[in-house]
């Protein structure tokens, strides 16, 4: 019986850093073990959301087994207080919706 696991990240999913690489490696590994994985982030920087999965697969060797959720579709970088407020309001609703 697999678990439902959510991994959250306050930063953008498209940052080319070790944290995102680890996050997607972990999500792929746990999904192979039979767990239902969700990756939740504030937003993504760069192109449209339809390109997000292709870019994640290209840069992080992401298999695409986890569901990707973003709180906003803003592609512009903003200040941390607005990110924190968005997490409190929209993030709690999304996590509640995902049960």
C-alpha positions in Angstrom: 0.0 0.0 0.0 1.6 3.3 -1.1 1.5 6.5 0.7 0.4 9.9 -0.6 3.4 12.2 -0.2 3.6 15.9 -0.9 7.0 17.7 -1.3 6.8 21.5 -1.0 9.3 24.1 -2.1 9.0 27.8 -1.5 11.2 28.7 -4.4 10.6 28.3 -8.1 10.6 24.8 -9.6 12.7 26.0 -12.5 15.7 27.1 -10.5 18.7 25.1 -11.7 20.0 24.1 -8.3 20.8 21.1 -6.2 17.6 21.4 -4.1 15.3 21.0 -7.1 17.5 18.1 -8.5 17.2 16.3 -5.1 13.5 17.1 -4.9 12.7 15.5 -8.3 15.1 12.6 -7.8 13.3 11.9 -4.5 9.9 12.2 -6.1 10.8 9.8 -8.9 12.4 7.3 -6.5 9.4 7.2 -4.1 6.9 6.9 -7.0 8.9 3.9 -8.3 8.3 2.3 -4.8 4.5 2.8 -5.3 3.9 6.0 -3.5 1.6 8.7 -5.0 3.8 11.8 -5.2 2.9 15.5 -5.5 5.4 18.3 -5.8 4.0 21.7 -4.7 5.8 25.0 -5.3 5.1 28.7 -5.4 5.5 29.1 -9.1 7.9 28.7 -11.9 10.1 31.1 -13.7 10.4 31.1 -17.5 8.1 29.8 -20.2 4.5 28.7 -20.0 3.3 25.9 -17.7 3.0 23.5 -20.7 6.8 23.7 -21.1 7.4 23.1 -17.4 7.3 19.3 -17.5 9.6 19.2 -20.6 12.1 21.5 -18.9 12.0 19.4 -15.7 12.6 16.2 -17.6 15.5 17.9 -19.6 17.3 19.6 -16.7 16.6 17.2 -13.7 16.1 13.8 -15.4 12.6 13.9 -14.1 10.6 10.9 -15.1 7.3 12.7 -14.7 5.7 10.3 -12.2 4.8 13.0 -9.7 2.0 15.5 -10.1 3.2 19.1 -10.2 1.2 21.9 -8.6 2.0 25.6 -8.4 0.2 28.2 -6.4 0.5 30.9 -9.0 1.3 31.0 -12.7 3.4 34.2 -12.3 6.7 33.9 -14.1 8.1 37.1 -12.5 10.2 37.0 -9.4 8.6 38.7 -6.4 9.5 39.4 -2.8 9.4 36.8 0.0 6.6 38.5 2.0 4.2 38.0 -1.0 5.4 34.4 -1.4 4.7 33.8 2.4 1.3 35.3 2.2 0.4 33.3 -0.9 1.6 30.1 0.8 -0.6 30.9 3.8 -3.7 31.6 1.8 -3.5 29.5 -1.4 -1.1 26.8 -0.2 -3.3 25.8 2.7 -6.4 25.6 0.4 -4.4 23.5 -2.1 -3.1 21.1 0.6 -6.6 20.9 2.1 -8.0 20.1 -1.4 -5.5 17.4 -1.9 -6.4 15.9 1.5 
